[in-house]
Amino acid sequence: MQGKKNYQEKLFISFQLSDQLPADNLYRKLNESIDFSFLYKATAQYYGTEGQKSIDPVVFMKLMLAGYLENLTSDRSIINALRLRLDIRYFIGYNLDEELPWHSTLSRTRQLYGEHVFTELFKRVLKQCIEKNMVSGRRQAIDSVFIKANASIDSMLAKDILEDATTYGQELKANEEEKQGNPGPDGEQKGDISSNEKPLITNATHYSPVDADARLSTKRGKPTNLNYLGQVSVDTASHVITHVQTFLADKRDSQCLPAVLVNLVSNLKENDITVQEVIADTNYSSGTALRALQAMNITGYIPNTGRFKFEKDGFVYNPEGDYYECRNGKVLTFNGFSENDKRYLIARKHCIECPFKATCIGDKKYMSVKVTIDKPYYDQMHIRMQTKKAVWLMKKRQSTVEPVIGTLVGYLGIKKVNSRGLSQANKCLTLAAVAYNLKKLLKYKPSSTSSPLRALKRISKSINEGFVTVFTTILTTKNNYIIYTN
């Protein structure tokens, strides 16, 4: 017999959200695992004792996290999703008949809170990951990502634009007429500009009035956009994010590394973990970055920039005498500093009889060799990067931090920020990192370490990689295995 459903809304209904959610629901598990009550104290300074009540700080932060977990890129879309999702309502503690917050309330509250509130949440989640032994802290992989700003290139203005709005409007009108071309006495178009010709727009000449902190930047093969530069540090043990930070997009990765290292070391030091090794790509190579690594007693694995040459063709450096010797046996002595370089010279009179004169000194009065004052750091890094361990670690970096960044961009709503300003962009990246770590935390299942066979496999793998030499003795008791390593 065919059934037919007739729907009529009930005037009264007995309904509990908790009864409708399965035990393994993500938001139910989050409510049971994370304590957000610290937010009341952390945000107390932003509120007075009188006036209308604001949105609950815990509700706000949970809604923000739900947005990143659901890859929702706007505050309006978060509220729209909330209307249809029972699990998110349960997560924020709203019943079916309660009025939901306005999307503009989320925007204003995010602007109100300082960065330290979001950083504190990140550190608390990181601490829980560490307590579950998900973070070794010994080795960190660092990489960067361009995050689209909430502004358009078309809105950029010249930095020397006149302040007078009327004059500016007249200039725009004149420019438009010039583009269209003004007819001359003979009826011909004069001053015609091809549609393909566009004025050169750079960070030095233009700025965005919509978002003054956004900067023009691009990656090879991709269009130029107004972006921010996000730096992400990932623990190589279980791919947990240990630090994120946002910079202006016109900065180089090597300029950002010292600041990233300071905060990274601080995050892990709070949990009694010491960073020993850092892996990064060539973009992080600079004298300043290498000095920062050494100052913090961290071993870096960063390929030297292509401008650095371990040996200069035709010249050999003598570190004891601090001079260069050419292939004809002549000595180039230290002659002083030129900006950030050390300069070594030899006069032309010493090269008159040299058979390599034509291809070496030529018509110059002096033959000079310039090397950076940071050459000892580059030399040390060059030697280190020739080892088998370095080759393996560079592959490890690609399989560690790059997939994490891909997840943040593709699935956790960080492809584009929905706010404006460097501080606001940093809050967005921090919350995306919190959402990522929360998913890792809830899915993590500790592997059993009681099996002696599994322990022997790990030790054997380390030996085969040539990193350590391990002598293993297994003592078997009635129900326990004890492994000693030296």
Steps between C-alpha positions, in 0.01 A plus 500: 500500500645834397569740782439873486645749750282791602698771678343733755703718732439433867413785729693346787794263478744340742847520347859485629797572276723260692268211416532562128882504473703180468777441751771537235378836370788746464334785690380273777855372548632857497262598781622207704872555429563876506437740787426848366419658837838678513360742239288678760808612688706562186236735352378669821711811428296574186169544683356745748258439787199672346308499176359231276649153526733393221523165328644235732880483434485119500214503249693741278818292502310177436321659204834616360644150532190348341549734205853375439408137562223531239720703259262796514669820388255764627321578825166509320550145370582381853163625632318358198656158563415526868129527416509155340750313716387338823855399596633858479203624707585238760867604485422864580221415748204648310158334503277485192283791614787735594574799281839470329768774506525744211790438262619858553540420871766243410694756295491766772597255773797369300622856457446569871709216640878526500726245333601357837151352547531293183863412575401376846244263346762372255747434783242315708413268212871450425556413866235228478670359191830494686343329801381224266860456375407626154790748490866410529618859450844387395460576129283771342422562134419858397337630183296798386174563317346806336156576644273716287406830662145630505580767243530536124787625286250719317449701819868594534597868485826678433680598819556857380131554415367843594308520824242732354212274396375749242836525329536122510162462330603743227819303442307177466269662247794638305672163499182336371476750217864442417444125481205550265697748290408857411416576134736748334417773249523254214271252675778251585527348844802628693659351805339163439623244755489130428271301728790263570716776648450541872685724743758319709363440848743404777506510878739795479266714291148387599303395806157360574271748680277206591775306678819698553692192623432291189793470260537400137674164461499199276640153452642368177226410255225667705333843471600792717269571795479703816616252762633433845790266568423218743783305666420150624717276719413129518640230727629217280400227748122515449446813286364717782524877441728650764492865390337729244564866434395752237729756336471762229515326162791710371733344757731214409482170684855549622400831660215330686697201630665666807162617635342161426781322686456717810129424527540134404763440767286684755189290421683173554713619789182564699447124480863410581584410139818617330520556125814339360459504121318717247436407136411761237545570130745730324280809546596500868872524428671821607781607728255642752296178507809280540634719780163477678510120482847489650412751772214274609716187479274350232637287217355619172456309176448777244650481148713804430371761260624473142702822535731332751794304362694273729810546284576783256621374165875539467556605862565308821437651842753461780316547832819510710651792312164645394591536134413360158751333272443495126578206273829663405612515864442873554352620830196729533521668840220635714426862407207592722121482501255603231150522648438143620794348311867441564724607213828341391719674239809455288650775282530461122881521513510155662301349214689628195675168430200286601375270220143536632505880493259535207227295666568621855604860562464619139534880474419567866752667730427254778375148522254475787316221674198591712353262754228555754604540861262213576701259283593276799129438565433426133804271481384307804152462354637394161703219657203389711266489199729251321427228757253215451306622799443839336371336180257290703386799706419709193270221383357488850425872481303457180288223652446686828438871482379529139198266546410688820498831316295340222244391760483848652442661162274239344289380792531739794398833350839673489522552123371853558448699819160661555642788706741786442829592659809301597379438854164368379670276243718355776188417703349319201812293437528416871140375515550291186803341666295435815231328289767285332657395830159425651419258219840334547444482874158336475612247238827410670535143623823423686686208351590210726863501609483173689589287197875420493476425127372853427774652713765297316359615164530865604858448618590309184360780286715757681810286448430457128461876460845542646403762757571313821669186617290309744595206710188325619453252776159354563432364842190286515306466820173319559270761345729795420766591245774745596709659225828672573657730239831682505 
